[in-house]
Structures are given as C-alpha cells and as structure tokens.
Amino acid sequence: MDSIRVFAPATVANVACGFDIFGLAVDNPGDEVILTRRNDNKIVIREITGDAGKLTIDETRNAVSVPVIKYLAHLGLQTGFDIVLHKKMALGSGLGSSSASSVAGVFAANKLLGEPLSTDKLLPFAMEGERVACGSAHADNVAPALLGGFVVIRSYAPLDVFKVPVPDNLYVSLIHPDVEVNTKDARHILKNEVSMNKAISQMGNVSGMIAGLMSSDYALIGRSMVDFIIEPIRSILIPSFFEVKMAATEAGALGCSISGAGPSVFAFSEGRETAEKVAAAMKTAFEQVNIQATTYVSTINQAGPKILE
C-alpha cells in the first residue's frame, strides 16, 4: 500500500471541570489526511483545503507534519511522504482542530509502515503537533482523538493516560459560533493560582464526573459539570455564553460548558432526542444576538481515527 486516507475526529477538551486532564472524541466533525509514499525522504505538504489559506505548508511548522517527522526520527527511518490535508472544521474552534490533523497524520504514517508502534504509543508524537499549534504539548485533545472515548490524563511526567467507560445513551451537543478565540490568548488570560475553596470544589466535581460516567448516573454527571476555575474567565471571550448555557439547560441538557478554549460550547444530554433539542436551543440563543453557528450531535466516539476507503 502506497497511499492511505485517514479521518480523525474532533474533540471536546476540559469537559467543564477537568482542565487539561479530561477529553472526549465525537463522531463529527473531523479532519482528513491523505498520505502517499515518496521515493525520497522528504515530507512535503502538497495541499491544504478548508483553511482559507491560513495554514503554512512548511512541514516543520504544521501540526499535521511535525508528528510524522518526530515519529520517523524516533524509528530511525529515512522515509518520505506527500501530505494532503482536508480541514473539515474551523481553525481555533475549540474542537481540537490541530489535534485532529496531528492524529490523522501520524496514524496514517504508522499504518502505511505496517504499524511498527501500537496506536497508544503514537500519543507523544501527536502531542508535538499541539506544541507547534498552540505552544503547549497538552494531551486533552490529541489523546481522545487518537484513542477514542472519554480520556483522562492522570499525569504528564510521566505521561499516564487512561479511558473511562461512558453510558451508551450519553449524547454530546456541540455548537460552533462564528466568532474567533485564539487558543494562546485563551490560555494567557488564565490565573496561575486558585483559592483552596475553589480547588476543593473542583476536585469534588472531577471525582463526581468519573463516578457518574462509570455508573451511568446521569444526574451525577450533570451536577459535576460545574467549572469553578476556567469557565468564569474564558466565558468573557464568548458572546452571550451564559444565555446559550441557560438555553441548553432549559431544553433538557444535563449540563453545558465551553469546549476546549472556545468559542465552541458543548452540552451533555441523556438520549439523542434531547440532544437535538439542546443543539437547536443553543443555536437560537446565538442567533438572537446575530451570531451564526453550526451544530453537531453525537455520541462519544469510541473508535478514534479510521481509515477511509
């Protein structure tokens, strides 16, 4: 096989109370990468679509190619690839756009080379794409995009990641408003210190979220979707955030919060029918302040990246 086409999913990072430690994958949107062997050892980005010309084709500075370069260097392989990247979601959306590209690229390379590494061993290389994209090699987007499911990053040094089982009928409503939030800016405004009371409350919700997911206790999941540390600060970057959040809960959502650094917003619901109503309610709330938005409804994607025919 000389060429492969791979899809990697969008993700929701932080999941309200789990800043930089929680992340989950959804069915759509996502990015597609086509990787083709070359007769030399060069990594060449041939084409990028869907980015409005914003992304560089410099292979040393793009999130799709850097993980491939790091992966090949780790294996000591002198192999070249042409890369075509199809962006299927907006840049800076809070949906793990750079992570999807990173995961699709390194997953495709590993498949073309006969899988010298297991999928989970690709995570450190995918994280290097995040370092290029936003200056921090965090894993709360790339880990679920690569592994699928709901993922917890217990530790970064050493890297310790595990998946948590989730209820079958848990749905995610996602909405991406037509506003822009820069990930670096969204991290810069955060405080370096929090009060003891807030830390204790946050730890209680982190524990409650895990227990609720593992026991299919939807009410506990909802009660745990309270972020005392990050959401109060980042919400100021999203117009009408609290109105959107209220609309989601009034439509039946278990809870609602910011997806990643924003501006996208997500909500959990029990059942697809409720999740569809929640997505529609959030869209209406944004439209009331003349902001157009795109919605998605999905279960938690357990598969992660996949090969497309």
Secondary structure, 3 states (H helix, E strand, C coil): CCEEEEEEEEEEECCCCCCCCEEEEEEEEEEEEEEEECCCCCEEEEEEECCCCCCCCCCCCCCCCHHHHHHHHHHCCCCCEEEEEECCCCCCCCCCHHHHHHHHHHHHHHHHCCCCCCHHHHHHHHHHHHHHHHCCCCCCCHHHHHHCCEEEEEEECCEEEEEECCCCCEEEEEEEECCCCCHHHHHHCCCCCCCHHHHHHHHHHHHHHHHHHHHCCHHHHHHHCCCCCCHHHHHHHCCCHHHHHHHHHHCCCCEEEECCCCCCEEEEEECHHHHHHHHHHHHHHHHCCCCCEEEEEEEECCCCCEEEC
